[in-house]
Amino acid sequence: MAIIEPAFWQSEEWQKLQAEALRIQPVCEVCGTAEDLVVRLGNMNFRRREAGLPLDSHFCRVICNSCLRERQMATLVGARQ
């Protein structure tokens, strides 16, 4: 999977991508809350970046911080088993 350069996360491109993703999906994809949302780039966008294609807000994932933490913990627990 492509590594995204650190400067990207501060770029205007990422700011616009996040805004568009939130316009398309204004709630958490897991629990439906509209609070404390985070936009994740999404696996398809990593693949697009590798292929030299532009990123697409439709492939971003919108999730609240609470659900994100739960997923990350489940991944950590699964990796340890």
ChimeraX attribute file (.defattr): number of C-alpha atoms within 10 A of each C-alpha:
attribute: neighborCount
match mode: 1-to-1
recipient: residues
	/A:1	9
	/A:2	12
	/A:3	8
	/A:4	11
	/A:5	7
	/A:6	8
	/A:7	8
	/A:8	11
	/A:9	11
	/A:10	9
	/A:11	11
	/A:12	10
	/A:13	11
	/A:14	17
	/A:15	13
	/A:16	12
	/A:17	19
	/A:18	20
	/A:19	14
	/A:20	16
	/A:21	21
	/A:22	21
	/A:23	11
	/A:24	13
	/A:25	19
	/A:26	17
	/A:27	19
	/A:28	23
	/A:29	15
	/A:30	12
	/A:31	11
	/A:32	13
	/A:33	14
	/A:34	15
	/A:35	13
	/A:36	11
	/A:37	19
	/A:38	17
	/A:39	20
	/A:40	16
	/A:41	20
	/A:42	16
	/A:43	14
	/A:44	14
	/A:45	20
	/A:46	18
	/A:47	14
	/A:48	16
	/A:49	17
	/A:50	14
	/A:51	10
	/A:52	9
	/A:53	11
	/A:54	10
	/A:55	19
	/A:56	16
	/A:57	23
	/A:58	16
	/A:59	16
	/A:60	22
	/A:61	18
	/A:62	25
	/A:63	25
	/A:64	20
	/A:65	15
	/A:66	15
	/A:67	16
	/A:68	17
	/A:69	12
	/A:70	11
	/A:71	12
	/A:72	11
	/A:73	12
	/A:74	12
	/A:75	11
	/A:76	11
	/A:77	10
	/A:78	9
	/A:79	8
	/A:80	7
	/A:81	5
